[in-house]
């Protein structure tokens, strides 16, 4: 890649793609086109010097327009959120297939060199995730397929698109399966937020109101691993530029497994507070356990996401705390 080759990043008004734009800008890339369907004032991050377009990429014409002249396309646009969103709005999640379907076709005809699709650990067979003491998921565990309803099936099907565009048409495609990403500039309120941000907000709220209580979704014993945003950006770059990973699903996630109760312990330590916990057992909770088996990524890249959870949560907590204060003061915030 030359530093002035055009990079197109979709979903750039959201969390991960917004961070990716910043990552490439800081690496010296000067020709970045950022696209999101949200109106520009609602983007989580805007970066001066980046061409920012507000366009709905489920429309074919818009996809053809945005990839014109691109060397690389990173598709991170999707209608998604935490468990509260993906269990309730399965149709919206499934409809994201339109984005990838049009964008990959347009990229092929535009002569794009490399195409990236952000897949998810929700593509894995849910029957392997029924125990909190879960065996970490390796790449082959997606098949036989029994993905998360709606969201997971869209990811699995779009992965297959990516694989066949390589097999049949020679387009170099890349498709890591992200495991729960968290960090500053992620959604923290409003219904689409994920567990780390939602729990930070609840702790901050409990401190601010003096309630002394926190409500958790599920029994708190469900387990997950959480990847810090900087590891995610770096992993995307490493995977996209590794020819051994063309058309190959690969885990991109942390392998530090914690229960939701343990995650709350960490946030309480950061916030210097101890709260009484109640458990909402009928709330969306997702699978019982999920972790990332990083054997493959370590073998191929000699690297894995490695920011300690405590360190990443510290930064995330303080950022949300500031957002909370800003909102209270009537200032603009992202959620
Ligand atoms: P996000 O919701 O913050 O960002 C997604 C962006 O896509 C949003 O800004 C949204 O407006 C945009 N978008 C939705 N529909 C669009 C359309 N039709 N046209 C143009 N833009 C559209 O989510 P995120 O956390 O940044 O996730 C980015 C990608 O990573 C998604 O594909 C998501 O499925 C995947 N992923 C994320 C996680 C995670 O933990 N955050 C985990 C696994 C996979």
Boltz pocket constraint, residues with backbone or C-beta under 6 A from the ligand:
constraints:
  - pocket:
      binder: B
      contacts: [[A, 10], [A, 11], [A, 12], [A, 13], [A, 14], [A, 15], [A, 16], [A, 17], [A, 35], [A, 36], [A, 37], [A, 38], [A, 55], [A, 56], [A, 57], [A, 58], [A, 75], [A, 76], [A, 77], [A, 78], [A, 79], [A, 80], [A, 81], [A, 99], [A, 118], [A, 119], [A, 120], [A, 121], [A, 177], [A, 178], [A, 179], [A, 180], [A, 181], [A, 182], [A, 187], [A, 194]]
      max_distance: 6.0
